[in-house]
Amino acid sequence: MSDLYLKIVNTAAGKTAAQTLGLPAPVPLKRLRRTDQPFIEGDILIGAAGGAKAVATLGSVLSASAANLHHASGNQRLNDSAKAGNKAQPLELGADIHQTFSALVFDATGLRSPDDLRALYDFFHPTIKKLGGNARVLVIGQNPASCRKPPHAAAQQALEGFVRSVGKEIGKKGSTANLLWMAPGAEKQLDSSVRFFLSPRSAYVSGQVVKIGKRESSKATNPVAPLTGKVALVTGASRGIGAAIAETLARDGATVVGLDIPPAMEELEKVTSAINGKALACDITDAKAPKLIGDFLEEHFGGVDLVIHNAGITRDKTLGNMPEHFWDMTIAVNLSAEELIDEELIHRELLKENGRIVCISSISGIAGNFGQTNYSTAKCGVIGYVEAMARQVRNGVTINAVAPGFIETQMTAAMPITLREAGRRMNSLSQGGQPVDVAETIAWYCSPASNGVNGNVVRVCGQSLIGK
Ligand code: NAD
């Protein structure tokens, strides 16, 4: 789907008109579809406060990029930055800074009290105006749930407010800000998340907080095709976000089983044949669906590694006017079916070791939406399901959710124009996302290196103003 306003506002005349009228001027987002390209380029500045735990890991992850690394120096509170490794050149924050940064990365794991928060100001105040367009701010903190002392928890929780505000300030240049909350000792699990949040693959993800747990060290993966040898089930794969997920997982090396309702078979087969996958006709609300899916995966592949519950529907009506089948169908497709399919796959031990389950929620499930009591109920239920399942999964399995905001698909193209324009502009990046933005987030969850990422709900919404 095309956003005409985004195109017009990026012409010379459009820019002037937007400026004069005080209209939003969204910047086209850089996206990266090829996997053999560096995940970030340009100049990156790394900073860390005293007692930082992740900075050495950050240095080694970033050394593998094509970027020029610098570490902050000349400030007492930031003296651990030097641990960013030999490749990082010192950069004095007191002096004039001539670089334009593609990313500012700050290890805040050492912040133990509200006074320590001053280190954020010391690092970002002289550098934030030096960020280029489509740039990244990434802060690494410690999950406050693991901080015993209240001032420690306060300092770590504070990072969330900081990052969410920074995201709102830098979004107009197409830039994003996110926070990784590590469990103590989870440094080795940072790699895939640092790569994702610094790369153009997270173009439409901003203002998000991701919890990273300590897990067994992840096995080395092939960076160009990290999902080689994996089998993925993607429901609702014939179009929109589902088709983008199928294509992205196949790009990363997975063999994809696309599933959709029987009337969508022609479209589905176009998607699956282009990626050498298989098509499965199935209505996931059918009582026989879980068994049919389980039998198919067992017969063809002996099981499944990645289960992506993407199929979804809306049946909008205000509650008093809503026919009961609107309610029942919406809950069944968006919520109950996912649970029943997982139960079948787990019970029959078809979900393999280190498997991944990803569910699709929605910002409507977080903030609620007029005329969508059924849909918001289902999509909020998805969050409860994911959080509870995350505590139960075994054998290296993880379960996470994405909550898309306004994504340019047939679903959103069918919205009335005023609602559609509001959905597109009411976020820090002032534009809608693309199906690939959701797909790339799912590919990051699915990476074998993301084994510490479990029980998260990441919004792919350009930091929508709707919801928290
Ligand atoms: P879409 O309507 O374009 O695609 C949904 C797919 O699910 C279709 O191919 C449809 O045939 C399939 N499907 C529906 N019912 C099914 C059933 N009973 N069994 C099997 N397949 C079924 O939607 P989309 O915009 O691509 O959305 C994909 C997911 O993302 C959905 O879960 C949706 O709720 C969610 N989402 C989308 C947006 C957005 O802006 N587009 C925002 C938030 C959440």
Boltz pocket constraint, residues with backbone or C-beta under 6 A from the ligand:
constraints:
  - pocket:
      binder: B
      contacts: [[A, 235], [A, 236], [A, 237], [A, 238], [A, 239], [A, 240], [A, 241], [A, 242], [A, 259], [A, 260], [A, 261], [A, 264], [A, 282], [A, 283], [A, 284], [A, 285], [A, 309], [A, 310], [A, 311], [A, 312], [A, 313], [A, 333], [A, 360], [A, 361], [A, 362], [A, 363], [A, 403], [A, 404], [A, 405], [A, 406], [A, 407], [A, 408], [A, 409], [A, 410], [A, 411], [A, 412]]
      max_distance: 6.0
